[in-house]
Amino acid sequence: MPPSSTPPDEVHSEKFLHTLMRRQLKLSAACAAAFLLVLLGMPLANYLAPQFMATRVAGFTLTWLIVGVLFFPFVWIISWLFIRRSIALEQDEVNSVKR
């Protein structure tokens, strides 16, 4: 691996880490908000629209389709997006230090 032109002290400086942590906190908050929206939205949807949530789709009621079938892929998608975006944030910070 060729030596980096950026001294290691600059890449791991306090400013670098603080900026990266702040951006990742925003990303974490957005992912948590999406998760909580679905998690807390289900009981609310069942309370406010019980007839709609009792609608049968592919042999399941809509409630069980969302909770039992669609919820886990939704969580995996949030996790995948978080990891991809987090790695991109780290790479972006490293690239900004190298410039």
Backbone hydrogen bonds, N-H to C=O, Kabsch-Sander energy under -0.5 kcal/mol:
donor,donor_aa,acceptor,acceptor_aa,energy
10,E,7,P,-1.1
11,V,7,P,-1.2
12,H,8,P,-1.9
13,S,10,E,-1.1
17,L,13,S,-2.4
18,H,14,E,-2.5
19,T,15,K,-2.6
20,L,16,F,-2.4
21,M,17,L,-2.7
22,R,18,H,-2.2
23,R,19,T,-2.2
24,Q,20,L,-2.5
25,L,21,M,-2.0
26,K,22,R,-1.9
27,L,23,R,-1.9
28,S,24,Q,-2.7
29,A,25,L,-2.6
30,A,26,K,-2.1
31,C,27,L,-2.3
32,A,28,S,-2.7
33,A,29,A,-2.3
34,A,30,A,-2.0
35,F,31,C,-2.2
36,L,32,A,-2.9
37,L,33,A,-2.2
38,V,34,A,-1.6
39,L,35,F,-2.7
40,L,36,L,-3.0
41,G,37,L,-1.3
42,M,38,V,-1.5
44,L,40,L,-1.1
45,A,41,G,-3.0
46,N,42,M,-2.5
47,Y,43,P,-2.0
48,L,44,L,-2.9
49,A,45,A,-2.5
53,M,49,A,-2.4
54,A,50,P,-1.1
55,T,52,F,-1.4
57,V,60,F,-3.6
60,F,57,V,-2.0
62,L,55,T,-1.7
63,T,53,M,-1.8
65,L,61,T,-2.4
66,I,62,L,-2.4
67,V,63,T,-2.8
68,G,64,W,-2.5
69,V,64,W,-0.6
69,V,65,L,-1.3
70,L,65,L,-2.5
71,F,66,I,-1.5
74,F,70,L,-1.8
75,V,71,F,-2.1
76,W,72,F,-2.4
77,I,73,P,-2.4
78,I,74,F,-2.3
79,S,75,V,-2.5
80,W,76,W,-2.8
81,L,77,I,-2.7
82,F,78,I,-2.5
83,I,79,S,-2.5
84,R,80,W,-2.6
85,R,81,L,-2.7
86,S,82,F,-2.6
87,I,83,I,-2.4
88,A,84,R,-2.1
89,L,85,R,-2.4
90,E,86,S,-2.2
91,Q,87,I,-2.5
92,D,88,A,-2.5
93,E,89,L,-2.3
94,V,90,E,-2.3
95,N,91,Q,-2.7
96,S,92,D,-2.2
97,V,93,E,-1.8
98,K,94,V,-2.1
99,R,95,N,-1.3
